[in-house]
Each structure stands twice: as structure tokens, then as C-alpha cells.
């Protein structure tokens, strides 16, 4: 059950990020040519950091 919880926490980060970008407001990186790619990379990096932190915390 812990694995499912960890997976849910890690996948919630991109879900919130992409949901925020789905609203019709002026957002950061909106005018940048590679803005979507930048948001995806940032979201993946944050997810990987959270995953690493959870794995490190689990081993303590």
C-alpha cells in the first residue's frame, strides 16, 4: 500500500501543473516558444526529486 501512496504523490505534481496550465489565464512561459516543453521538464524534475526524497526517507 505504501508504494501506491508514493506513486500517487509523485503523479499528483504533474497533474496539478498541467491542470493549472489548462485554465485560460496569462501564465508564465506562455509566450516562450518552448514553454510547454519547459513546463514538462520542470514538472518531471520536481516529480523525480519527490520520488528520490520518498525513497531516501523510506530507507532511513
Backbone as JSON Lines, residues from 0, in Angstrom:
{"i":0,"aa":"X","n":[0.82,-1.19,0.0],"ca":[0.0,0.0,0.0],"c":[0.86,1.26,0.0]}
{"i":1,"aa":"X","n":[2.04,1.2,0.62],"ca":[2.92,2.36,0.63],"c":[3.36,2.74,-0.77]}
{"i":2,"aa":"X","n":[3.59,1.74,-1.6],"ca":[4.03,2.01,-2.97],"c":[2.96,2.77,-3.75]}
{"i":3,"aa":"X","n":[1.72,2.39,-3.58],"ca":[0.62,3.07,-4.26],"c":[0.5,4.51,-3.78]}
{"i":4,"aa":"X","n":[0.68,4.75,-2.5],"ca":[0.63,6.1,-1.96],"c":[1.77,6.95,-2.52]}
{"i":5,"aa":"X","n":[2.97,6.39,-2.56],"ca":[4.11,7.12,-3.11],"c":[3.89,7.45,-4.59]}
{"i":6,"aa":"X","n":[3.38,6.5,-5.34],"ca":[3.11,6.73,-6.75],"c":[2.06,7.83,-6.94]}
{"i":7,"aa":"X","n":[1.05,7.83,-6.11],"ca":[0.01,8.86,-6.17],"c":[0.58,10.23,-5.87]}
{"i":8,"aa":"X","n":[1.43,10.34,-4.86],"ca":[2.03,11.62,-4.51],"c":[2.91,12.13,-5.65]}
{"i":9,"aa":"X","n":[3.71,11.26,-6.23],"ca":[4.61,11.67,-7.31],"c":[3.82,12.09,-8.55]}
{"i":10,"aa":"X","n":[2.75,11.38,-8.89],"ca":[1.97,11.7,-10.09],"c":[1.01,12.87,-9.89]}
{"i":11,"aa":"X","n":[0.77,13.26,-8.65],"ca":[-0.09,14.41,-8.39],"c":[0.58,15.71,-8.84]}
{"i":12,"aa":"X","n":[1.88,15.79,-8.75],"ca":[2.61,17.01,-9.11],"c":[2.39,17.38,-10.58]}
{"i":13,"aa":"X","n":[2.62,16.47,-11.54],"ca":[2.35,16.85,-12.93],"c":[0.86,17.12,-13.19]}
{"i":14,"aa":"X","n":[-0.01,16.4,-12.51],"ca":[-1.45,16.6,-12.71],"c":[-1.86,18.01,-12.32]}
{"i":15,"aa":"X","n":[-1.39,18.49,-11.19],"ca":[-1.7,19.85,-10.75],"c":[-1.08,20.87,-11.7]}
{"i":16,"aa":"X","n":[0.16,20.64,-12.1],"ca":[0.84,21.56,-13.01],"c":[0.11,21.67,-14.34]}
{"i":17,"aa":"X","n":[-0.23,20.55,-14.95],"ca":[-0.89,20.57,-16.25],"c":[-2.32,21.11,-16.13]}
{"i":18,"aa":"X","n":[-2.98,20.84,-15.03],"ca":[-4.31,21.39,-14.81],"c":[-4.27,22.9,-14.69]}
{"i":19,"aa":"X","n":[-3.25,23.41,-14.04],"ca":[-3.08,24.85,-13.9],"c":[-2.85,25.5,-15.25]}
{"i":20,"aa":"X","n":[-2.11,24.84,-16.12],"ca":[-1.83,25.38,-17.45],"c":[-3.05,25.26,-18.36]}
{"i":21,"aa":"X","n":[-4.05,24.51,-17.96],"ca":[-5.25,24.34,-18.78],"c":[-6.25,25.47,-18.62]}
{"i":22,"aa":"X","n":[-6.08,26.34,-17.64],"ca":[-7.03,27.43,-17.45],"c":[-6.69,28.58,-18.39]}
{"i":23,"aa":"X","n":[-7.67,29.4,-18.68],"ca":[-7.5,30.48,-19.66],"c":[-7.06,31.78,-18.99]}
{"i":24,"aa":"X","n":[-5.84,31.8,-18.52],"ca":[-5.25,32.99,-17.92],"c":[-3.86,33.19,-18.5]}
{"i":25,"aa":"X","n":[-3.31,34.37,-18.29],"ca":[-1.92,34.64,-18.69],"c":[-1.01,33.93,-17.69]}
{"i":26,"aa":"X","n":[-0.19,33.03,-18.18],"ca":[0.66,32.22,-17.32],"c":[2.13,32.39,-17.7]}
{"i":27,"aa":"X","n":[3.03,32.09,-16.75],"ca":[4.45,32.14,-17.08],"c":[4.79,31.15,-18.2]}
{"i":28,"aa":"X","n":[5.76,31.48,-19.0],"ca":[6.25,30.65,-20.11],"c":[5.24,30.53,-21.26]}
{"i":29,"aa":"X","n":[4.15,31.29,-21.21],"ca":[3.13,31.16,-22.25],"c":[3.61,31.73,-23.59]}
{"i":30,"aa":"X","n":[4.41,32.78,-23.55],"ca":[4.89,33.38,-24.78],"c":[6.2,32.8,-25.29]}
{"i":31,"aa":"X","n":[6.8,31.93,-24.51],"ca":[8.09,31.32,-24.87],"c":[7.84,30.21,-25.9]}
{"i":32,"aa":"X","n":[8.66,30.14,-26.96],"ca":[8.44,29.12,-28.0],"c":[8.43,27.68,-27.45]}
{"i":33,"aa":"X","n":[9.29,27.4,-26.5],"ca":[9.35,26.05,-25.93],"c":[8.77,26.03,-24.52]}
{"i":34,"aa":"X","n":[7.76,26.84,-24.28],"ca":[7.17,26.95,-22.95],"c":[6.56,25.65,-22.46]}
{"i":35,"aa":"X","n":[5.85,24.95,-23.34],"ca":[5.22,23.68,-22.95],"c":[6.27,22.65,-22.57]}
{"i":36,"aa":"X","n":[7.32,22.58,-23.36],"ca":[8.4,21.64,-23.07],"c":[9.07,21.99,-21.74]}
{"i":37,"aa":"X","n":[9.25,23.27,-21.5],"ca":[9.86,23.72,-20.25],"c":[9.01,23.34,-19.05]}
{"i":38,"aa":"X","n":[7.7,23.49,-19.16],"ca":[6.8,23.11,-18.08],"c":[6.86,21.6,-17.84]}
{"i":39,"aa":"X","n":[6.91,20.82,-18.89],"ca":[7.0,19.36,-18.75],"c":[8.31,18.97,-18.07]}
{"i":40,"aa":"X","n":[9.41,19.57,-18.46],"ca":[10.71,19.25,-17.87],"c":[10.74,19.63,-16.39]}
{"i":41,"aa":"X","n":[10.25,20.82,-16.07],"ca":[10.21,21.25,-14.66],"c":[9.34,20.32,-13.84]}
{"i":42,"aa":"X","n":[8.19,19.94,-14.37],"ca":[7.29,19.04,-13.67],"c":[7.93,17.67,-13.44]}
{"i":43,"aa":"X","n":[8.61,17.15,-14.46],"ca":[9.3,15.87,-14.3],"c":[10.43,15.95,-13.29]}
{"i":44,"aa":"X","n":[11.18,17.04,-13.3],"ca":[12.26,17.2,-12.33],"c":[11.73,17.24,-10.9]}
{"i":45,"aa":"X","n":[10.66,17.98,-10.69],"ca":[10.07,18.04,-9.35],"c":[9.55,16.67,-8.94]}
{"i":46,"aa":"X","n":[8.92,15.95,-9.85],"ca":[8.42,14.61,-9.55],"c":[9.56,13.66,-9.2]}
{"i":47,"aa":"X","n":[10.65,13.74,-9.95],"ca":[11.81,12.89,-9.65],"c":[12.44,13.24,-8.3]}
{"i":48,"aa":"X","n":[12.5,14.52,-7.98],"ca":[13.03,14.92,-6.67],"c":[12.16,14.41,-5.54]}
{"i":49,"aa":"X","n":[10.85,14.5,-5.7],"ca":[9.94,13.98,-4.66],"c":[10.08,12.47,-4.56]}
{"i":50,"aa":"X","n":[10.16,11.78,-5.68],"ca":[10.33,10.33,-5.67],"c":[11.63,9.95,-4.95]}
{"i":51,"aa":"X","n":[12.73,10.65,-5.26],"ca":[14.01,10.39,-4.62],"c":[13.93,10.66,-3.12]}
{"i":52,"aa":"X","n":[13.27,11.75,-2.75],"ca":[13.13,12.09,-1.34],"c":[12.33,11.02,-0.6]}
{"i":53,"aa":"X","n":[11.26,10.51,-1.21],"ca":[10.46,9.46,-0.59],"c":[11.26,8.17,-0.45]}
{"i":54,"aa":"X","n":[12.03,7.82,-1.46],"ca":[12.85,6.61,-1.38],"c":[13.94,6.74,-0.32]}
{"i":55,"aa":"X","n":[14.56,7.92,-0.24],"ca":[15.6,8.15,0.75],"c":[15.0,8.12,2.16]}
{"i":56,"aa":"X","n":[13.85,8.71,2.32],"ca":[13.17,8.74,3.61],"c":[12.76,7.33,4.03]}
{"i":57,"aa":"X","n":[12.37,6.51,3.06],"ca":[11.95,5.14,3.33],"c":[13.11,4.29,3.82]}
{"i":58,"aa":"X","n":[14.32,4.57,3.34],"ca":[15.49,3.76,3.7],"c":[16.06,4.12,5.07]}
{"i":59,"aa":"X","n":[15.62,5.25,5.64],"ca":[16.14,5.64,6.96],"c":[15.55,4.84,8.07]}
